[in-house]
Amino acid sequence: MRLTDLIIDPSTMRLELDIMELNNKAIVICNGKAKVADLPQHGETKIITHQGKVKRVKWDEGEEF
């Protein structure tokens, strides 16, 4: 899978990120969970929601000709 979990500190319920490490990434946060994925070089990344919650993340990639 492309999405990987980010660790949320359970004692403080805070998410700490080093933004210099997360270059060209998408971060999705919903229902107390946080996940990160690489963005494609050429394409679209769609976040699909249902009733205000993230249902799935879809990628549509292409290549320049």
Secondary structure, 3 states (H helix, E strand, C coil): CCCEECCCECCCCECCCCCCCCCCEEEEEECCEEEEEECCCCEEEEEEEECCEEEEEEEEECCCC
